[in-house]
Structure formats: structure tokens, C-alpha cells
Amino acid sequence: MLKVGIVGATGYGGEELIRLLLSHPEVEITVLAAKMEGEKLSISEIFPAFEGKIDLPCSDLDIEKMAADSELVFLALPHKVSMEMAARFLSLGKKVIDFSADYRFNEAQIYEEWYEVKHTRKELLKEAVYGLPELNREEIKQARLIANPGCYPTSVILGAAPLVSRGLVDPENIIADSKTGVSGAGRWPGKGFHFGEIQENFKAYKVAGHRHQPEMEEQLGRLAREKTRITFTPHLAPMKRGILSTIYMNLKKKESPEELRQIYKDFYEDEPFVRITEPDKFPETKDVWGSNYCHIGFKVDERAGRAIVISAIDNLIKGASGQAVQNMNIMWGFEEDEGLDHLGPRP
Ligand SMILES: NC(=O)c1ccc[n+]([C@@H]2O[C@H](COP(=O)([O-])OP(=O)(O)OC[C@H]3O[C@@H](n4cnc5c(N)ncnc54)[C@H](OP(=O)(O)O)[C@@H]3O)[C@@H](O)[C@H]2O)c1
């Protein structure tokens, strides 16, 4: 059995990760930690749904203890918090899957500019692998440090990758319009993310300034092998979970819907967690709720010469914890869908 530790076990990502790993036949969760400020509670006191399934204590992080009791550590932590912790676990011979943005960029400069903090472990940026299995499966197999992708980038990159990688669209003129459920902001969201602000409301936020924008540009730029520019507008929808991204890309030449469909089918042919919807059927967040699937549908706007691609994921599963489990499965040579081969309830 693979022994794993989880830091950030009390957050949304941590909770979902525990839930997924409990049904994984090859994994044993051995240590749980969070910012407990001296308190030590059983995880089933924090999340009563886990009673009888897992009763491990959750306390402040003791790095040496977690490293002694686990081979792989998941860091489901805010950015900046993971940076030093990841480095410490690596130095103790452990592998790390980090949920934060701390190791997602190749160059520290972009991270420092967008996250407004100095990167203190630049030497690890080249080694870290961007954990999007559909693009980087071979590198993930060998990795010690996985930078689990952001939720919006997962939906946008998967939606755009087949066309961008084939050079069929203008990479400097991509528009991504995304909507998220409120769990995307974590369990303790800031002002403007509470129930009273969200219900019966729909709004854009961080217009032309969201931190996931450079992450999408870096990954799609690698695929395009040229500079990529995205105008990204996130919206907050009155729902708990789910991301729906609508991506507009200018086609370089006329492509029929059938040709595009074949390109998407070929690109994702062997992917266990990407589904292309039937013509004129478009993904809905309800269809992927609680599952590790990404559904992608599209339409060609022949009049405007644009491809309109719509992708849906569950932000907490394919956008975070499910993707982390998928990465773990690849790193350890387990079946890629182990612990993930289920559909969530339709809300
Ligand atoms: N939510 C999503 O949809 C989503 C999707 C993709 C990626 N992510 C990324 O995943 C990470 C976690 O997100 P989340 O939504 O799970 O956040 P969250 O609900 O706010 O949980 C954060 C967790 O980190 C713990 N923590 C904070 N500071 C700590 C410290 N100094 N030492 C130890 N533990 C500490 C918190 O502990 P306490 O509860 O004790 O404070 C909590 O368990 C973030 O980097 C986020 O950007 C989230």
C-alpha cells in the first residue's frame, strides 16, 4: 500500500482528496495536517461524514513525522504556504503533489509578478512537472514534484489544446469566458463570495487580471510553440461547484464541424477522462458533478470564422483533487482511473 500524507486536510481540496482516497485500493492515508493552531481533532470530528471510515487525528504539521510515515505528500494549501514545505519534503526523499500555484510556472518572474511574492525555491521550478496528464503523462511518470494545475486552466487548456497544438487557430487572440461555482474560492472565502452575495446573483470578477491567465498562456504557448495571448474573464455563478468555460478561437482557415470533431476525437482518443459531446450537444456542469471527467463540445461559427469550444469540469475533482489522484496513479503505475472511476450524483 502506498502511504500518503495530506497537508490542508480541512479545506475543500483536502476533504475531497480524503473522500477519493478512501475508495482507492492501493492507498493508505497515514497522516493529516492543517493550520490547527495547537488543536488536535479527529478528521471525523471535523467532517462527520468520515466517521467509521477514517478517524485519524488532524493537527499542525510536523514535517519530520509526516515524512517518516508517508512516501507521497499532497499539499492542498494556499499558494506561498506550499513553497518551502514542498522543498522540505523533497529533501527528505518524499514525492510531492502541490495543489497551489507555487510550482506551476517555468520562470519565477511570472509567478512573482502575478502572485506578488518572491519565489524562494527557484531551483525547483525547472524540475516541477505541470500535472495535466492529457499533455504531460510521460513527464509525470518520472516526477518528484507535481504542480497540480489550476481549475480554470484545466478547463480552458483541455478545451483549446487540440486546435492550438495543431496550429489551426490564432494563438494571440484567444478569448476564454469561464464561470465557476463558489467552492472555487476555498472553504473560507473572502468578501463577495458568501451565500448572501452569491445566491440569485451572477458577476464577473478580476476582469483581465486573474492569476490563472498567465498559467493558461504558458501551457498553451508550449503547445503552440509561439507566443499565446488569452483574454480571460472569470464569473462567479450561484452554484456550489463546477466550471464551464466558453473559449473563442479564430480559425486560420475554413474548417468544417466534421473536421474539427475528428481533430478533438483523435487528440483525446485514449484519454480516460475526456469526453467529446455529440454534435450540437454542449457540456453542462451537472454532467461532470462529482466526477473526474472533462466534457468538451464545440460549434464552428462559419460566418465569423471562429471555433467556439465549451468545456465543463468539477473544479474540486478534475480541477483539483481528482487530477491529483490521477497524477498519483500515473507516478506509481496504478491504473489511471483507480479511485476515480465513478460518476458523482447528479445534483
Ligand atoms: N477550491 C478549488 O476549486 C481549487 C481548485 C484547484 C486548485 N485549488 C488550490 O488548492 C489549494 C487549496 O484550496 P482549497 O480550496 O482546498 O482551500 P481551503 O478550503 O481554503 O483550504 C486550505 C487548507 O490549507 C490549510 N492551511 C492554510 N494555511 C496553512 C498553514 N500555514 N499550514 C498548514 N495548513 C494550512 C487550511 O487549514 P485550516 O482549515 O486549519 O485553516 C485548509 O486545510 C489552493 O492552492 C487552491 O488555489 C483549489
The ligand as a MOL file (V3000), in Angstrom:
LIG
                    3D

  0  0  0     0  0            999 V3000
M  V30 BEGIN CTAB
M  V30 COUNTS 48 52 0 0 0
M  V30 BEGIN ATOM
M  V30 1 N -11.1520 25.0860 -4.4370 0
M  V30 2 C -10.8750 24.7620 -5.6950 0
M  V30 3 O -11.7930 24.5970 -6.5230 0
M  V30 4 C -9.4490 24.5930 -6.1370 0
M  V30 5 C -9.2210 24.1090 -7.4420 0
M  V30 6 C -7.8960 23.9730 -7.8930 0
M  V30 7 C -6.8510 24.3130 -7.0650 0
M  V30 8 N -7.0980 24.7880 -5.8080 0 CHG=1
M  V30 9 C -5.9390 25.1230 -4.9810 0
M  V30 10 O -5.8460 24.1610 -3.9470 0
M  V30 11 C -5.3090 24.7660 -2.7780 0
M  V30 12 C -6.2870 24.5280 -1.6280 0
M  V30 13 O -7.5370 25.0940 -1.9830 0
M  V30 14 P -8.8630 24.8750 -1.1220 0
M  V30 15 O -9.9790 25.3480 -1.9580 0
M  V30 16 O -8.8760 23.4830 -0.5760 0 CHG=-1
M  V30 17 O -8.5960 25.9140 0.0630 0
M  V30 18 P -9.2450 25.9750 1.5130 0
M  V30 19 O -10.5840 25.3180 1.5090 0
M  V30 20 O -9.1210 27.3880 1.9440 0
M  V30 21 O -8.2540 25.0820 2.4130 0
M  V30 22 C -6.9200 25.4570 2.6690 0
M  V30 23 C -6.3030 24.4360 3.6050 0
M  V30 24 O -4.9470 24.8290 3.8810 0
M  V30 25 C -4.7420 24.8330 5.2950 0
M  V30 26 N -3.6940 25.8050 5.6350 0
M  V30 27 C -3.6640 27.1240 5.3720 0
M  V30 28 N -2.5050 27.6620 5.8150 0
M  V30 29 C -1.7990 26.6330 6.3870 0
M  V30 30 C -0.5500 26.5390 7.0350 0
M  V30 31 N 0.2410 27.5950 7.1900 0
M  V30 32 N -0.1360 25.3170 7.4990 0
M  V30 33 C -0.9210 24.2190 7.3580 0
M  V30 34 N -2.1400 24.2540 6.7430 0
M  V30 35 C -2.5530 25.4470 6.2830 0
M  V30 36 C -6.0930 25.1850 5.8680 0
M  V30 37 O -6.1140 24.7740 7.2380 0
M  V30 38 P -7.1980 25.3630 8.2890 0
M  V30 39 O -8.5190 24.8700 7.8500 0
M  V30 40 O -6.8400 24.7320 9.5810 0
M  V30 41 O -7.0100 26.8510 8.2260 0
M  V30 42 C -7.0020 24.3390 4.9700 0
M  V30 43 O -6.9540 22.9700 5.3780 0
M  V30 44 C -5.1300 26.2550 -3.1220 0
M  V30 45 O -3.8140 26.4970 -3.5150 0
M  V30 46 C -6.0770 26.4520 -4.2960 0
M  V30 47 O -5.6900 27.5180 -5.1320 0
M  V30 48 C -8.3750 24.9130 -5.3250 0
M  V30 END ATOM
M  V30 BEGIN BOND
M  V30 1 1 1 2
M  V30 2 2 2 3
M  V30 3 1 2 4
M  V30 4 1 4 5
M  V30 5 2 4 48
M  V30 6 2 5 6
M  V30 7 1 6 7
M  V30 8 2 7 8
M  V30 9 1 8 9
M  V30 10 1 8 48
M  V30 11 1 9 10
M  V30 12 1 9 46
M  V30 13 1 10 11
M  V30 14 1 11 12
M  V30 15 1 11 44
M  V30 16 1 12 13
M  V30 17 1 13 14
M  V30 18 2 14 15
M  V30 19 1 14 16
M  V30 20 1 14 17
M  V30 21 1 17 18
M  V30 22 2 18 19
M  V30 23 1 18 20
M  V30 24 1 18 21
M  V30 25 1 21 22
M  V30 26 1 22 23
M  V30 27 1 23 24
M  V30 28 1 23 42
M  V30 29 1 24 25
M  V30 30 1 25 26
M  V30 31 1 25 36
M  V30 32 1 26 27
M  V30 33 1 26 35
M  V30 34 2 27 28
M  V30 35 1 28 29
M  V30 36 1 29 30
M  V30 37 2 29 35
M  V30 38 1 30 31
M  V30 39 2 30 32
M  V30 40 1 32 33
M  V30 41 2 33 34
M  V30 42 1 34 35
M  V30 43 1 36 37
M  V30 44 1 36 42
M  V30 45 1 37 38
M  V30 46 2 38 39
M  V30 47 1 38 40
M  V30 48 1 38 41
M  V30 49 1 42 43
M  V30 50 1 44 45
M  V30 51 1 44 46
M  V30 52 1 46 47
M  V30 END BOND
M  V30 END CTAB
M  END
